[in-house]
Amino acid sequence: MSEPSTITDPADPRLGDYTGLTDVELRRRREPAEGLFIAEGEKVIRRALSAGYRMRSMLLTPKWLDVMADVIAEADAPVHVVEPALAEAVTGYHVHRGALASMERKPLPDAATLLAGSRRVAVLEGLVDHTNLGAIFRSAAALGMDAVLLSPDCADPLYRRAVKVSMGAVFAVPYARLDPWPAALDTVRDTGFTLLALTPADSAVDLASLAPQRLPKTALMLGAEGDGLTGPAISAADHPVRIPMAHGIDSLNVGAAAAVAFYAVTTP
């Protein structure tokens, strides 16, 4: 058990993992380089621990000591207690959930390993919005997708905002990077997957018409909000597919579109 220690100085080096959490560029560079990520909120911290991530430290405001007592009892990492104002001074925002944990990252599996044990995967290109990325992971977990493959320029699924929006689902769905892009899509096809590129283009076929749930292996490709999949990515797919729209709506938010498509490819 770690004995919680109270910290009153925002410059205390023990709080170093939590500094400047709102500086996206800084954290995006720093966290992977240092092998850490931040879990925010009781449920997310518990899910990270349940998924086997090792805690580096935990940062709590006093009222969360009782709520997290069982986690503290099992922790082999330091537990720092700070007042809410000090937490805000360190992190850069009001930590209304009152509980943060710095966790150690795990090595990413390679794409071939994930593909070997999967039947339904999502392939994401250029997803740089952490909110959309987190929403897609949550839908992927809820709707039974086996894995997520990311182009090299996709955002970090373990960035705090993505983890928070996914409610910890990023810990439940394995993911890997596909590199080089889009040449690595050939690896997906060579493993037996049918590549379906989701696009609002009129030339695309209705996703349901392909009966994707009956395909032996399906890789559903989605692009960034607004721009969608690039031309080379669509050209590398076996079929461009679309979700039929009504009332003159041309497309859905990528997070919503992903949920609809995941249901279509996983439901018997």
N, C-alpha and C positions, 0 to 999 in steps of 0.2 A: 504493500500500500504506500502511495505517495502522500506525505503530509503536506496539505496546501500551505503555500507561503504567500503572505500579503506583500504586494509591491506598490509603492507610492510614487516612484520616479518614472516618468514616461521614457526617459533615456536609459533605463536599466537594460543592459545587454541581454538579459534573459527574455526580453520581449521582442527581440530582433526578428523573429519569424513573422510577427504580426504587424510590422510597420508598413504604412502606406498601402493598405489593401485596396484603396480606390484608384491607385495609379496602375491602370491596366497594362501599359507598355512595360513598366518596371517589373510588375509581377509576372508578366508573360515571359520575360527574359530570365528572371531570377529563379522562379519556382522549379522549372525543369532542370536548370543548371545545378541547383542545390538539392535536387531530389526530394522536394517537399510539395505539399499542397495543403490548402486550408479547408477544413470541414466546419460548417457554420450551422449551429442549432443542434438541439438534443438528438432529434431523430437521425440527422445526417451523420453526426458523430458516432452514434450507435451502429448505424449501417456500415460505416467505414470500418469500424472495429470488427463487426461480424463478418465482413468480407476479407478479413485477414490483413488489413493495413496496420502497420505499427505506429503508435502514437509517439511523437517527439516531445510534445508538451500540450497542456491544455490551459486556456485562459478563460476565467469565469468571473462574473460579478457575484457578489455575496449571496444574492437570493437564489442562485443556481446551485449552491453547494449541496443542499438537501436533495434536489432533483437528480443531480449527477453523483450522489453518494456511492452508488454501487459501481459506477465507472471508476471513480476515484479509488475505491477499495481494490480494484483489480489493476490499476494503472502502475506501470513500471517507469513512468515518465513524470517529470515535474508538473505540478498543478499550481498555476499562478492565479491569485485572487486580486482583482483590481476594482476600484469604484467605476461606475458607468462613465463618468467624465474623463477618467484617465484612459479607459478603453477607447473612447472616441478620439482622444488626442493621439493615441498610438496608431489606430487603424485608419483614421480619417473619416469615419462615419459613425452614426449612432448604432451601436450593436444592440438592437432591441431584443434579439433572442438571448443575449447575455452569455452565450457559450460558444467558444471557438476552440478548435484543436488543430495543431500542426501535425500533419501525418507524413509518413515516409512513402514515397512512390514505389511501385513495383516495376521491374523491367517489363517492357511491352513485349508480347508475343509477336512472332512474325506472322504475316498474313497467311502464308501457306499452312501454318499450324492451325489457325482458326478455321480456314476453309475446309480442312480435312475432316473436321468434326461438325460441320454445319450444313443445313439445308436451306435456310432462309437468312440472307444477310442484307444489310443496308450498306450502300456505297455512297459516301458523301463527298461532293466536290466543292471546295471553296467556301465552306460554311464558317464564316468568321464571327458571326453573331452568337455570343455565348447563351443568350436566352433561347434562341431557336435550337441551338445544339443541345441544350439541356432538355428542352421539350421533346426533341426527337429521341433522345435516349430514354426518356420516361415512357414514351409510346412504344419504343422497341422492346423494353422490358415487359410492359403490360400486355402487349399483343404477341409475345412469343417469338420475336426475332432472335436468331442465334448469335449474331455478332454484328458489329459495325466496323466498316473499313473506311479510313479517312484519307483524302488526298493530302499531300504534304503541306498545303497551305490552309488546311482546316484549323479552327481554333482548338485549344487545349480542353479536352473534356473534364479535366480535373481543376480547371480554373474555378475559383469560388462561386461565381455567378452561375456557371453551367451546372456545377454540383448542386447548388441550392435549388435551381429551377427543376432539375431532374428529381429532386427529393431523394438523392442518393442512388438513383437508378444507374448512374454511370459506374457504380461498383458492381452491379448485377449483370451487365451485358459486356462481354469481352470485346475489346477493340484493338485495332492495329493500324499502322500507316501503310498505304500503298505507294510505293516509290520504285521506279520513276513513274510519273503520271503524264499521260494516260496509258503509257505502254504496259504498265503492270496490270491493266484490265485483262490483258491476254492470259495472265496467270489465273485470274478468276474463271475465265471461260475454259481454260485447259483443265480445270479441276471439275468440270462438268456443269457449271452454272450457266443458266440463261440470263443474259444481261438485259434488263428492262430499264430504259431511260425515261424517267417521268418528265414530261414537258407539256405545256398548254398548246403547242403547235397544232393547227388544224390537220396537218398531215399525219399526226400520231393516231394510233388505233386505241379504241376504248380498252382500258386495262382489263375489264371484266371479260371482254370477248376472247382473251387469250387463256382464260381459266387458269390464272397463275398459281392457284392453290393446288393444281394437279401436276404442275411441273416438278420433275424430280428435285431440281435445285434451282433456286431463284435468287438473283442479285438485283435488288431494286436500287436504281441510281437516282439521287436527288442533288440538285444544285442549290446555290445560294439564293437567298431572298432577292427578288427583282431580276437579277441576271439569269438565274437558272443554270442549267448545265451548259458548258461550252460546246461549241461545234465539234471539236475533236472527241469529246467524251460521248456525245450523241452518236457520232459516226462509229465509235468503237462498240456501241451496244448492238444487241441482236434485234431489238424492237424498240422504237420510240412509242411510249404509251401515254395516255392522258386520262384524267378523271373527268367525265362529262359534267358540264356546268349548265346551270339554268339561270333565267332572269338576267341574261346579259353579263354575268360575272365571268371574267376570263380565267381567273386562277384563284387558288387559295394561298394563304400564308404557308410557307414551307413546312412549318410544324404541323399544321392541320392536315396538309396534303400527305405528309408522311404517315400520320395516324390512319387516314383513310386507306392508303395504299398498303400499309402493314396488315390491316384487317383483311384486305382483299387477298393477300398472298398467304396468309396463315390460317384462314377459316376454311374448313372442309366444305 
